Amino acid sequence: MRDPRLGNDSLLASRHFWIRAGGLVAAGILVVVLFNVALMPLWTRHGVETNVPEVRNMNADDARDALAAAGLRAELREQPFNPNLPADVVVDQTPLAGAAVKPGRRIYYYVNARPREMVQVPDVLSRSEGVARADIEGARLMVGDVEVDSVHTPYEGTVTRQVPRGGHQVPIGSRVTLWISPGLGRDRVTVPDVTGLSPAEARRVVREAGLWVDSPNARGNDVTWQEPRAGTRLREGEEVRIHTTPAPAGAVRPVRPDSDTRPPRTPQAERPTPATPAPEPAPTPDDPAPAPPQSDAPPPPDPGGGDKPPLED
């Protein structure tokens, strides 16, 4: 048993203490060596390098492809147009060509982009894919991806959506993505009542019901009538037309569920009522009885025949 009066001096003089301390130090050194030799090269790709390719005087797309082929990450930077430098090509890059960098390093390349003329995107909704392509290319734009939409329309191949939307200003040569319809669906749905709604809200309600609506001329404040009327059963994708003008004579007017569905009565021409003669006033006691009417005809002859002799006294 160790004498407690010896204190820490005996601990420092212990051989076992130094053996254990030396083992811990050696283990720490081994960990550091293994980290630097084995783990750090894997983490930093020590000894693995690639040279940055020359991308100056290339256009933006070619420069991106060249850097990607070298295992580097390309990041485009546009700078204010300088008319003294070549237009629409890479005029600088960082790091410069020939620099040794790690694979996956981000390389910045700067393009002297010429100001591009802006054009308006045509609205091709409800058009066939072929007509939509012609309109887009005629506006000096390009058709991008064309995907099949889940929205049903009366005809297969009808454009149901586009990005960017019609009317937006974009640079010449921009791409327009289209979605086209698979045609009519199989289920039957009920036509909603959209009278009183704005044209934009009415279109949204009709399309959410599984029906198609275009009606480009409906630009008024509210929908005044629709065809077919609300409550009609149609096949998915069939068209509902909305109007913001007064309904013409004979048009199908919308009928609300809580309204009177009986047809309106046809007004008849009024016939003249014959006048009723006023009754004569009844005679009063003070008034004399009216005299019998006088006749101008001669008195009837005597039934005895001839004249009678005068009576004698």
C-alpha positions as CSV (number, residue, x, y, z in Angstrom):
1,M,0.0,0.0,0.0
2,R,1.3,3.4,-1.1
3,D,2.2,5.8,1.7
4,P,-0.1,8.9,1.3
5,R,2.7,11.1,2.6
6,L,4.7,10.5,-0.5
7,G,2.1,12.6,-2.6
8,N,2.5,13.0,-6.4
9,D,6.2,12.4,-6.4
10,S,5.7,8.7,-6.2
11,L,3.1,8.9,-9.0
12,L,5.6,10.6,-11.3
13,A,8.1,8.0,-10.4
14,S,5.7,5.2,-11.3
15,R,6.7,3.2,-14.4
16,H,3.0,2.3,-15.2
17,F,2.1,6.0,-15.3
18,W,4.6,6.7,-18.0
19,I,3.7,3.7,-20.0
20,R,0.1,4.7,-20.1
21,A,0.9,8.3,-20.9
22,G,3.2,7.3,-23.7
23,G,0.5,5.0,-25.1
24,L,-2.0,7.9,-25.2
25,V,0.5,10.2,-26.9
26,A,1.4,7.6,-29.5
27,A,-2.3,6.9,-30.2
28,G,-2.9,10.7,-30.8
29,I,0.0,10.9,-33.1
30,L,-1.3,7.9,-35.0
31,V,-4.7,9.4,-35.4
32,V,-3.3,12.7,-36.8
33,V,-1.1,10.8,-39.2
34,L,-4.0,8.7,-40.5
35,F,-6.2,11.7,-40.9
36,N,-3.6,13.6,-42.9
37,V,-2.5,10.7,-45.0
38,A,-5.7,8.7,-45.5
39,L,-8.7,11.0,-44.9
40,M,-7.5,14.4,-46.0
41,P,-6.6,13.3,-49.5
42,L,-10.0,11.8,-50.0
43,W,-11.6,14.9,-48.7
44,T,-9.5,17.4,-50.6
45,R,-8.6,15.2,-53.5
46,H,-5.0,15.7,-52.8
47,G,-2.8,15.2,-55.8
48,V,-5.9,15.3,-58.2
49,E,-5.9,18.3,-60.4
50,T,-7.3,19.4,-63.7
51,N,-6.4,22.3,-66.0
52,V,-8.9,25.0,-66.7
53,P,-9.7,25.1,-70.5
54,E,-9.6,28.3,-72.6
55,V,-13.2,29.5,-73.1
56,R,-12.6,33.1,-74.2
57,N,-14.0,34.1,-77.6
58,M,-16.5,31.2,-77.3
59,N,-20.2,31.8,-77.1
60,A,-21.9,31.1,-73.8
61,D,-23.2,27.7,-74.6
62,D,-19.9,26.4,-76.0
63,A,-18.0,27.7,-73.0
64,R,-20.4,26.0,-70.6
65,D,-20.0,22.7,-72.4
66,A,-16.2,22.9,-72.5
67,L,-16.0,23.5,-68.7
68,A,-18.4,20.7,-68.0
69,A,-16.3,18.3,-70.1
70,A,-13.3,19.2,-68.0
71,G,-15.2,18.3,-64.8
72,L,-15.6,21.9,-63.7
73,R,-18.7,23.9,-62.7
74,A,-19.5,26.8,-65.1
75,E,-21.2,29.9,-63.9
76,L,-22.1,32.6,-66.3
77,R,-21.7,36.3,-65.5
78,E,-23.0,38.9,-67.9
79,Q,-21.4,42.4,-67.9
80,P,-22.5,45.7,-69.3
81,F,-22.1,45.7,-73.1
82,N,-18.8,47.0,-74.3
83,P,-18.9,47.9,-78.0
84,N,-15.1,47.8,-78.2
85,L,-15.1,44.1,-77.5
86,P,-16.6,41.2,-79.4
87,A,-20.3,40.8,-78.8
88,D,-22.1,37.8,-77.3
89,V,-18.9,35.9,-76.6
90,V,-16.8,35.2,-73.5
91,V,-14.4,38.0,-72.9
92,D,-12.9,36.9,-69.6
93,Q,-12.7,33.9,-67.2
94,T,-11.7,33.2,-63.6
95,P,-9.4,31.3,-63.0
96,L,-7.6,31.8,-66.3
97,A,-6.9,29.1,-68.8
98,G,-4.2,26.6,-67.8
99,A,-4.7,27.0,-64.1
100,A,-4.5,23.8,-62.1
101,V,-7.6,23.4,-59.9
102,K,-9.5,20.6,-58.2
103,P,-12.2,18.8,-60.1
104,G,-15.6,20.4,-59.5
105,R,-14.1,23.9,-59.0
106,R,-16.5,26.7,-60.0
107,I,-15.2,28.7,-63.0
108,Y,-16.7,32.1,-63.8
109,Y,-16.9,33.2,-67.4
110,Y,-18.0,36.7,-68.5
111,V,-20.1,37.3,-71.7
112,N,-20.2,40.7,-73.4
113,A,-23.9,40.4,-74.1
114,R,-25.4,42.6,-76.8
115,P,-28.6,44.3,-75.8
116,R,-31.4,42.1,-77.2
117,E,-34.6,43.4,-78.8
118,M,-37.7,42.6,-76.9
119,V,-40.8,41.1,-78.5
120,Q,-44.3,40.2,-77.3
121,V,-45.2,36.6,-76.7
122,P,-48.3,35.7,-78.8
123,D,-51.3,34.2,-77.0
124,V,-51.7,30.7,-78.5
125,L,-54.3,29.3,-76.0
126,S,-57.0,27.3,-77.7
127,R,-55.0,27.0,-80.9
128,S,-53.8,23.7,-82.4
129,E,-50.1,22.8,-81.9
130,G,-49.3,23.5,-85.5
131,V,-50.9,27.0,-85.5
132,A,-49.2,27.8,-82.2
133,R,-45.8,26.9,-83.5
134,A,-46.3,29.1,-86.6
135,D,-47.4,32.0,-84.4
136,I,-44.5,31.6,-82.0
137,E,-41.9,31.3,-84.7
138,G,-43.4,34.2,-86.6
139,A,-42.8,36.4,-83.5
140,R,-39.1,35.4,-83.7
141,L,-39.3,33.1,-80.7
142,M,-38.7,29.4,-80.3
143,V,-40.9,26.6,-79.2
144,G,-39.5,24.8,-76.2
145,D,-40.8,21.7,-74.6
146,V,-44.3,20.5,-75.6
147,E,-46.0,18.3,-72.9
148,V,-49.4,16.6,-72.7
149,D,-51.6,18.3,-70.2
150,S,-54.3,16.7,-68.0
151,V,-56.8,19.4,-69.1
152,H,-59.5,18.2,-71.5
153,T,-60.7,20.2,-74.5
154,P,-63.0,19.4,-77.4
155,Y,-60.1,18.6,-79.8
156,E,-56.9,16.7,-79.2
157,G,-53.7,18.8,-79.5
158,T,-55.3,22.1,-78.4
159,V,-52.9,24.3,-76.5
160,T,-54.1,24.6,-72.9
161,R,-51.2,26.4,-71.3
162,Q,-48.1,28.3,-72.2
163,V,-45.0,29.8,-70.4
164,P,-44.4,32.7,-70.8
165,R,-48.0,33.8,-71.1
166,G,-49.3,35.7,-74.0
167,G,-48.6,39.4,-73.9
168,H,-45.3,39.2,-72.0
169,Q,-42.2,40.9,-73.3
170,V,-39.2,38.6,-73.8
171,P,-35.9,38.8,-75.7
172,I,-35.9,37.6,-79.3
173,G,-35.1,33.9,-79.5
174,S,-36.6,33.0,-76.1
175,R,-38.3,29.7,-75.8
176,V,-42.0,29.2,-75.1
177,T,-43.1,26.0,-73.4
178,L,-46.5,24.5,-74.4
179,W,-49.0,22.1,-72.9
180,I,-51.5,20.4,-75.2
181,S,-54.8,18.6,-74.5
182,P,-55.4,14.9,-74.8
183,G,-58.9,15.7,-76.1
184,L,-62.3,14.9,-74.6
185,G,-62.6,12.9,-71.3
186,R,-64.9,10.0,-70.5
187,D,-66.8,11.3,-67.5
188,R,-69.8,13.7,-67.7
189,V,-69.8,16.8,-65.5
190,T,-72.3,19.5,-64.7
191,V,-72.1,23.0,-66.2
192,P,-71.7,25.5,-63.4
193,D,-73.5,28.8,-63.2
194,V,-71.0,31.6,-63.9
195,T,-73.4,34.5,-64.6
196,G,-72.5,37.6,-62.5
197,L,-68.8,36.6,-62.3
198,S,-66.0,38.4,-64.0
199,P,-64.7,36.7,-67.2
200,A,-61.5,35.7,-65.6
201,E,-63.3,34.1,-62.6
202,A,-65.8,32.5,-64.8
203,R,-63.1,30.8,-66.9
204,R,-61.5,29.5,-63.7
205,V,-64.7,28.1,-62.4
206,V,-65.6,26.4,-65.7
207,R,-62.1,24.9,-66.1
208,E,-62.1,23.6,-62.5
209,A,-65.4,21.9,-63.3
210,G,-63.6,19.9,-66.0
211,L,-64.9,21.9,-69.0
212,W,-63.3,24.1,-71.5
213,V,-63.9,27.8,-72.1
214,D,-62.2,30.3,-74.4
215,S,-64.6,33.1,-75.4
216,P,-61.8,35.7,-76.1
217,N,-64.4,38.4,-76.8
218,A,-65.8,38.3,-73.3
219,R,-64.1,41.3,-71.9
220,G,-66.9,43.1,-70.0
221,N,-67.3,43.5,-66.3
222,D,-69.6,40.5,-65.6
223,V,-70.9,37.5,-67.5
224,T,-74.5,38.2,-68.5
225,W,-75.4,34.9,-70.1
226,Q,-73.8,31.5,-71.0
227,E,-74.4,28.6,-73.2
228,P,-75.3,25.9,-72.5
229,R,-77.2,26.9,-69.4
230,A,-76.2,26.0,-65.9
231,G,-77.0,22.4,-64.8
232,T,-76.5,20.9,-68.3
233,R,-74.6,17.7,-68.3
234,L,-71.6,17.6,-70.7
235,R,-68.7,15.4,-71.4
236,E,-65.3,16.4,-69.9
237,G,-63.6,18.9,-72.1
238,E,-66.7,20.2,-74.0
239,E,-66.9,23.9,-74.4
240,V,-68.9,26.5,-72.4
241,R,-69.3,29.9,-74.0
242,I,-69.6,33.0,-71.8
243,H,-70.9,36.4,-72.9
244,T,-70.7,39.9,-71.4
245,T,-73.2,41.4,-73.9
246,P,-77.0,41.6,-73.6
247,A,-78.5,38.2,-74.6
248,P,-80.1,38.3,-78.0
249,A,-83.6,37.2,-78.6
250,G,-84.0,33.4,-78.5
251,A,-80.6,32.9,-76.7
252,V,-80.3,30.3,-74.0
253,R,-80.3,32.2,-70.8
254,P,-78.7,30.9,-67.6
255,V,-81.2,29.4,-65.1
256,R,-80.4,29.4,-61.4
257,P,-81.6,26.5,-59.3
258,D,-83.8,28.7,-57.1
259,S,-85.4,30.6,-60.0
260,D,-88.7,29.9,-61.8
261,T,-87.9,27.5,-64.7
262,R,-91.3,27.8,-66.4
263,P,-91.1,29.4,-69.9
264,P,-92.1,33.0,-70.1
265,R,-95.7,33.7,-71.3
266,T,-96.1,35.2,-74.7
267,P,-97.9,38.5,-74.4
268,Q,-101.3,38.6,-76.2
269,A,-102.8,41.6,-77.9
270,E,-105.5,43.2,-75.8
271,R,-109.0,42.9,-77.2
272,P,-111.4,45.9,-76.8
273,T,-114.0,45.4,-74.2
274,P,-117.6,46.4,-75.4
275,A,-119.0,49.3,-73.5
276,T,-121.9,48.6,-71.1
277,P,-124.8,51.0,-71.5
278,A,-125.6,53.0,-68.5
279,P,-128.9,52.0,-66.8
280,E,-131.8,54.4,-67.0
281,P,-132.8,56.1,-63.8
282,A,-135.9,54.7,-62.1
283,P,-138.9,57.2,-62.1
284,T,-139.7,58.9,-58.9
285,P,-143.3,59.5,-57.5
286,D,-143.2,63.2,-58.4
287,D,-142.4,62.5,-62.1
288,P,-145.3,61.9,-64.4
289,A,-145.5,58.5,-66.1
290,P,-144.2,58.6,-69.6
291,A,-146.8,58.9,-72.3
292,P,-147.2,55.8,-74.5
293,P,-145.4,56.2,-77.8
294,Q,-147.5,57.8,-80.6
295,S,-147.9,55.8,-83.8
296,D,-148.5,57.4,-87.2
297,A,-150.3,54.3,-88.5
298,P,-154.1,54.6,-89.0
299,P,-156.4,52.9,-86.4
300,P,-157.5,49.4,-87.3
301,P,-160.9,49.0,-89.0
302,D,-164.1,48.1,-87.1
303,P,-164.6,44.4,-87.1
304,G,-168.3,44.9,-87.9
305,G,-167.7,46.5,-91.2
306,G,-168.9,49.8,-92.4
307,D,-170.0,52.9,-90.4
308,K,-172.5,52.5,-87.6
309,P,-175.5,54.8,-87.5
310,P,-175.7,57.3,-84.7
311,L,-177.5,56.3,-81.6
312,E,-181.0,57.8,-81.0
313,D,-182.0,59.4,-77.9
